[in-house]
Amino acid sequence: MTGEARDPESESGPLDNVTVLDASRVLVGPFCTMQLGDLGADVIKVERPSGGDQTRHWHPPTYGDSDESAYYVSINRNKRSIALNLASKEGQSVFRELAAEADVLVENFRVGKMDEWGLGYDNLRKHNPDLVYCSLSGYGEWGPEKDRPAYDIIIQAEGGLMSITGEEDGMPVRVGVALADISAGMYATQAILAALLERELGDGTGQKIDVSLLDSQVAWMTYMASNYFATGDSPVRMGSKHPTIVPYQAFETSDGYVAVAVASENIWPNFCRALDRGDLVDDTRFETNTDRVTNRDELDALLADEFAAYETDEVIEILRNHDVPASTVRNMAEVFDSPQVEARGMRTSINHPTAGEIKMPGSPMHFSRTPTDVRQHPPLLGEHTAEVLGEFGYSRAEIDQLVAADAIAPLSERS
């Protein structure tokens, strides 16, 4: 915990009173620490004074006429920013003092860089044995490729995801969001929460966590990996189809697309009757899901003709009236206009000092007693430098000395 208590009325979430020192940037680390911030932790985002997090400059798009990158905004709410030069001895000294009182530290520098700065786990735990220290990297801290740089498209390719994404006879396709980073960020959050729980239930000692993008992507292969281990055959691209459930895919209608999920034998007769094809129920080629998988090509051709005769909204209404799961393929505007998304608080907004009101997805984690909350705008670079250092006991004169030493950025009116 920081040296000075914060206002309890401004706090919420199960991680209230947990302090997170966030030395990460771009996506995987900031996504992890945003989740911790949503859960109520005080997240102190440590950024380089010259430019800060790289995603601040990844635009267009920006919000309105401001310079606030939509990418940066998407993963940095519920944090406070300090501009601290970790390459300077003075900056490293400040960071050690912050880490000495933090509960969690998250970093995603190249493997070994924090050790070079004297900020590695073995160094910091001497002064704070309770510290949960999470290192994120592309390939992990050991193995023959540990020093390679990692990018989402490369990890999606190397981790198997692109081999099963795309049309059957088409090129491999990258999933539209950076799932390699997102999956590793989720595993990191899960590991941090487990380490905090173990610390509370154990002897109070923290530990080191090592999460990699490649490991996380491989873990996400789940049943596709099991299909390979069971058969020896690598799964192939199938478009929107499912390897073991038929029909479970998107079909083209006369004016768009509809996704359907005939995920049990009970749904199959309803599906056939909805399309006025009761004859298919008794067709021995399609009697069971195993039969439908075996004769997928024949069934796909029949169903493609059936769906082509319907308008999208028309066939969705018919299918749902027969208790068959079905949906349009929504774009972002349609997603956030959804009454269900609105009712669940998944469309939210917060006021920003330069961008005005900014809209964003809400948190998907809902608690009965300790709710998550979007309580703080994505911070400006160094917006909270003086505030945070003051909480850790630095006087204004000492802060001015750090500015003179280029350890922190010159303070703005908002710092």
C-alpha positions in Angstrom: 0.0 0.0 0.0 1.1 3.6 -0.6 2.4 5.7 2.2 -0.8 7.8 2.3 -4.4 6.4 2.5 -6.7 7.4 -0.4 -10.3 8.5 0.0 -12.4 5.4 0.7 -15.5 6.9 -0.9 -13.7 7.0 -4.3 -12.8 3.4 -4.1 -14.6 0.2 -5.2 -13.8 -3.3 -6.2 -12.4 -6.4 -4.5 -8.8 -5.2 -5.0 -9.4 -2.0 -2.9 -6.1 -1.1 -1.1 -4.0 -3.1 -3.5 -1.2 -1.0 -5.1 0.0 -2.0 -8.6 3.2 -0.6 -10.0 2.7 -0.9 -13.8 5.9 -0.7 -15.8 4.3 -2.1 -18.9 3.4 -0.6 -22.2 1.6 -1.2 -25.5 -1.1 -4.0 -25.0 -0.4 -7.1 -23.0 0.7 -5.4 -19.8 -1.7 -2.4 -19.9 -4.6 -4.8 -20.6 -3.7 -6.8 -17.5 -3.3 -3.8 -15.3 -6.5 -2.2 -16.6 -8.4 -5.3 -15.3 -6.7 -4.9 -12.0 -7.7 -1.2 -12.0 -11.3 -2.1 -12.8 -11.2 -4.4 -9.8 -10.3 -1.5 -7.6 -6.5 -1.5 -7.4 -4.6 1.7 -7.4 -2.6 1.3 -10.6 0.5 3.6 -11.0 1.5 3.6 -14.6 5.2 4.3 -15.0 6.0 5.9 -18.4 9.1 7.2 -20.1 9.1 11.0 -20.0 9.8 11.3 -23.7 6.6 10.2 -25.3 5.3 7.8 -22.7 3.5 4.5 -23.7 4.0 4.0 -27.5 0.2 3.5 -28.0 -0.3 7.2 -27.1 0.9 7.9 -30.6 -0.9 5.1 -32.5 -3.4 7.2 -34.4 -5.7 7.8 -36.2 -8.2 7.4 -34.9 -8.3 9.8 -32.0 -11.2 11.1 -29.9 -12.7 14.1 -31.5 -10.2 16.9 -32.1 -7.9 15.8 -29.3 -4.6 13.9 -29.7 -5.9 11.1 -27.5 -5.3 7.8 -29.3 -8.3 5.5 -29.3 -5.9 2.6 -28.9 -4.3 4.0 -25.8 -7.6 5.0 -24.3 -9.0 1.4 -24.7 -6.6 -0.2 -22.2 -5.5 2.5 -19.8 -8.5 3.6 -17.7 -8.4 3.4 -13.9 -4.7 4.3 -13.7 -2.5 7.2 -12.6 0.5 8.1 -14.7 3.9 9.2 -13.6 6.7 10.1 -16.1 9.8 8.4 -14.7 13.1 7.7 -16.5 14.1 4.2 -15.6 17.3 4.5 -17.6 18.6 7.1 -15.0 20.0 6.1 -11.6 17.7 8.7 -9.9 14.7 7.2 -11.7 15.7 3.7 -10.7 16.0 4.8 -7.1 12.5 6.3 -7.2 11.2 3.1 -8.8 12.7 1.0 -6.0 11.0 3.1 -3.4 7.7 2.7 -5.1 8.2 -1.0 -5.5 9.1 -1.3 -1.8 5.5 -0.4 -0.9 3.7 -2.0 -3.9 1.7 -5.2 -3.7 2.1 -6.0 -7.4 4.6 -5.1 -10.1 3.9 -5.7 -13.8 6.5 -5.3 -16.5 7.0 -6.3 -20.2 10.4 -5.1 -21.1 12.7 -7.4 -23.1 13.9 -10.4 -21.0 16.7 -9.3 -18.7 16.2 -5.5 -19.0 14.8 -5.0 -15.5 17.8 -6.9 -14.1 20.2 -4.7 -16.0 18.6 -1.7 -14.3 18.8 -3.4 -10.9 15.0 -3.6 -10.9 14.6 -7.4 -11.3 12.6 -9.6 -8.9 15.6 -10.8 -6.9 16.7 -7.2 -6.2 13.3 -5.8 -5.4 12.1 -8.7 -3.1 15.0 -8.0 -0.7 13.2 -4.8 0.2 9.7 -6.1 -0.3 9.3 -9.9 0.2 5.5 -9.5 -0.2 5.8 -8.3 -3.8 4.0 -10.2 -6.5 6.2 -9.5 -9.6 4.7 -10.4 -13.0 7.0 -10.4 -16.1 5.3 -10.6 -19.5 7.3 -11.4 -22.6 6.9 -12.9 -26.1 8.5 -16.3 -25.5 9.1 -16.5 -21.7 12.2 -16.2 -19.6 13.8 -19.4 -20.7 14.1 -21.5 -23.9 16.0 -21.1 -27.1 13.8 -18.2 -28.4 13.5 -16.2 -25.2 15.3 -13.2 -26.6 13.2 -12.8 -29.8 10.9 -9.8 -30.1 7.2 -10.7 -30.3 4.3 -9.2 -32.2 0.7 -10.4 -32.2 0.5 -11.5 -35.8 3.7 -13.5 -35.4 2.4 -15.2 -32.2 -0.9 -16.0 -33.8 1.0 -17.6 -36.6 3.5 -19.5 -34.4 0.9 -20.5 -31.8 -1.4 -22.2 -34.4 -4.3 -19.7 -34.4 -3.8 -18.5 -37.9 -3.7 -22.1 -39.2 -7.3 -22.6 -38.2 -8.6 -19.1 -39.0 -9.9 -18.2 -42.4 -11.8 -19.9 -45.3 -11.1 -23.5 -46.1 -9.4 -22.7 -49.4 -8.2 -19.3 -48.5 -5.2 -17.7 -46.9 -4.5 -17.9 -43.1 -6.2 -15.0 -41.3 -5.2 -13.0 -38.3 -8.1 -12.7 -35.8 -9.2 -9.0 -35.9 -8.1 -8.1 -32.3 -4.7 -8.9 -30.9 -5.6 -12.2 -29.2 -2.1 -13.1 -28.5 -1.7 -10.1 -26.2 -5.2 -10.3 -24.8 -4.9 -14.0 -23.9 -1.5 -13.4 -22.2 -2.9 -10.4 -20.4 -5.9 -12.4 -19.1 -3.6 -15.2 -17.9 -1.3 -12.7 -16.2 -4.3 -11.2 -14.4 -5.4 -14.6 -13.3 -1.9 -15.5 -12.1 -1.6 -12.3 -10.1 -4.9 -12.8 -8.4 -3.9 -16.4 -7.5 -0.5 -15.1 -6.1 -2.3 -12.5 -4.0 -4.6 -15.1 -2.6 -1.8 -17.5 -1.9 0.1 -14.7 -0.2 -2.9 -14.0 2.1 -3.4 -17.7 2.9 0.2 -18.5 3.2 3.1 -16.8 5.0 2.6 -13.4 3.4 5.4 -13.8 0.9 5.0 -12.8 -2.8 6.5 -14.6 -5.8 7.6 -14.2 -9.4 5.2 -14.8 -12.3 6.4 -15.5 -15.8 3.7 -15.3 -18.6 4.5 -15.4 -22.3 2.4 -14.6 -25.4 3.4 -17.9 -27.1 2.5 -20.1 -24.1 -0.9 -18.3 -23.7 -1.7 -18.7 -27.4 -0.8 -22.4 -27.4 -2.9 -22.9 -24.2 -5.9 -21.3 -26.0 -5.8 -24.0 -28.7 -7.6 -26.3 -26.2 -9.9 -28.7 -28.2 -8.1 -28.0 -31.5 -4.9 -29.2 -29.8 -6.7 -32.2 -28.4 -8.1 -33.0 -31.8 -4.5 -33.1 -33.1 -3.3 -35.3 -30.3 -6.2 -37.7 -30.7 -5.8 -38.1 -34.5 -2.3 -37.0 -35.4 -3.9 -34.7 -38.0 -3.5 -31.0 -37.8 -6.9 -29.1 -37.9 -7.4 -27.0 -41.0 -9.2 -23.8 -41.7 -13.0 -24.1 -41.9 -14.3 -20.6 -42.1 -17.0 -20.2 -39.5 -17.7 -23.9 -39.3 -17.0 -26.1 -36.3 -14.9 -29.3 -36.6 -17.2 -31.5 -34.5 -20.7 -29.8 -34.5 -22.9 -29.5 -37.7 -24.5 -27.2 -38.5 -22.7 -24.6 -36.4 -21.7 -21.8 -38.7 -22.7 -18.7 -40.7 -24.9 -19.0 -43.8 -25.5 -16.4 -46.5 -29.0 -15.1 -46.8 -30.5 -12.9 -49.6 -29.3 -9.8 -47.9 -26.6 -10.7 -45.4 -25.5 -13.5 -43.1 -27.0 -15.5 -40.2 -25.0 -17.5 -37.6 -26.7 -20.6 -36.3 -25.7 -23.1 -33.6 -27.3 -26.5 -33.7 -25.3 -27.6 -30.7 -27.4 -30.6 -29.5 -29.5 -33.3 -30.9 -32.6 -31.7 -29.4 -32.1 -28.6 -31.5 -31.7 -30.4 -34.8 -35.4 -31.3 -35.3 -36.4 -27.7 -34.4 -33.9 -26.4 -36.9 -35.3 -28.6 -39.7 -38.9 -27.6 -39.0 -38.0 -23.9 -38.8 -36.8 -24.2 -42.4 -39.8 -26.3 -43.4 -37.5 -29.2 -44.1 -38.9 -31.8 -41.7 -37.8 -34.4 -44.2 -34.2 -33.9 -43.1 -35.0 -35.1 -39.6 -35.6 -38.7 -40.9 -32.8 -38.6 -43.5 -30.3 -41.2 -42.3 -27.4 -39.1 -43.7 -28.1 -36.5 -41.0 -29.8 -38.4 -38.2 -27.1 -37.7 -35.6 -24.4 -35.1 -35.2 -21.8 -37.8 -36.1 -23.8 -38.4 -39.3 -23.9 -34.7 -40.0 -20.2 -34.3 -39.5 -19.5 -37.3 -41.8 -21.8 -35.9 -44.5 -21.1 -32.2 -43.9 -20.6 -31.3 -47.5 -23.9 -32.6 -48.7 -25.8 -30.9 -45.8 -23.9 -27.6 -46.3 -25.0 -27.5 -49.9 -28.7 -28.2 -49.0 -28.7 -25.6 -46.3 -26.9 -23.0 -48.4 -29.8 -23.1 -50.9 -32.4 -22.9 -48.1 -30.9 -19.8 -46.4 -30.4 -18.0 -49.7 -34.1 -17.8 -50.1 -34.6 -15.9 -46.8 -33.9 -12.3 -45.7 -31.7 -12.2 -42.6 -34.2 -10.7 -40.1 -37.0 -13.0 -41.4 -35.0 -16.3 -40.9 -33.6 -15.2 -37.5 -37.2 -14.6 -36.2 -38.3 -18.0 -37.6 -35.3 -19.8 -36.0 -35.7 -18.2 -32.6 -39.4 -18.9 -32.6 -38.3 -22.6 -32.9 -35.8 -22.3 -30.1 -32.8 -22.4 -32.5 -29.9 -20.1 -31.5 -29.3 -17.6 -34.3 -28.0 -14.2 -34.8 -26.9 -11.6 -37.3 -23.2 -10.9 -37.7 -23.1 -7.5 -35.9 -20.7 -4.7 -36.6 -19.4 -2.5 -33.8 -22.3 0.0 -34.1 -24.8 -2.8 -33.8 -23.0 -4.3 -30.9 -23.1 -1.2 -28.8 -26.7 -0.4 -29.8 -27.7 -3.7 -28.3 -30.2 -3.4 -25.4 -28.5 -6.4 -23.7 -25.1 -4.8 -24.0 -26.5 -1.5 -22.7 -28.4 -3.3 -19.8 -25.2 -5.0 -18.7 -23.2 -1.8 -18.5 -20.9 -2.8 -21.4 -21.2 0.6 -23.0 -19.9 3.2 -20.7 -18.2 6.6 -20.8 -16.0 8.9 -18.7 -15.0 12.6 -19.0 -11.4 13.3 -20.2 -9.6 16.5 -19.6 -8.6 17.0 -23.3 -11.0 14.7 -25.2 -14.2 15.4 -23.4 -16.6 12.5 -23.0 -15.0 9.3 -24.2 -17.0 6.1 -24.7 -15.6 2.6 -24.1 -16.6 -1.0 -23.3 -17.4 -1.6 -19.6 -16.0 -4.3 -17.4 -17.4 -7.8 -17.9 -16.8 -8.6 -14.2 -19.9 -8.1 -12.0 -19.8 -8.5 -8.2 -22.7 -8.3 -5.7 -20.8 -6.4 -3.0 -17.7 -4.9 -4.6 -18.6 -3.6 -8.0 -16.1 -2.7 -10.7 -16.2 0.9 -11.9 -14.8 3.1 -14.6 -13.8 5.8 -12.0 -10.7 7.4 -13.6 -10.0 8.6 -17.2 -7.0 7.2 -19.1 -4.3 9.5 -17.7 -2.3 12.1 -19.5 1.4 11.4 -19.6 2.8 12.2 -16.2 -0.5 13.6 -15.0 -0.1 12.2 -11.5 3.7 12.4 -11.0 3.7 15.0 -8.2 0.6 13.5 -6.6 2.1 10.0 -6.4 5.5 11.0 -5.3 4.0 13.2 -2.7 2.1 10.2 -1.3 5.4 8.4 -1.1 6.9 11.1 1.0 8.7 13.2 -1.6 8.8 17.0 -0.9 8.3 19.5 -3.6 12.0 20.4 -3.4 13.0 16.7 -3.9 10.6 16.5 -6.8 12.2 19.6 -8.4 15.6 17.9 -7.9 14.4 14.8 -9.8 13.2 17.1 -12.7 16.6 18.7 -12.8 18.3 15.3 -12.9 16.0 14.2 -15.9 14.6 11.4 -13.7 11.1 12.7 -14.2 9.4 15.0 -16.7 8.9 18.6 -15.9 5.6 19.0 -14.1 2.6 20.3 -16.0 -0.3 22.1 -14.4 -2.1 18.8 -14.0 0.9 16.9 -12.4 
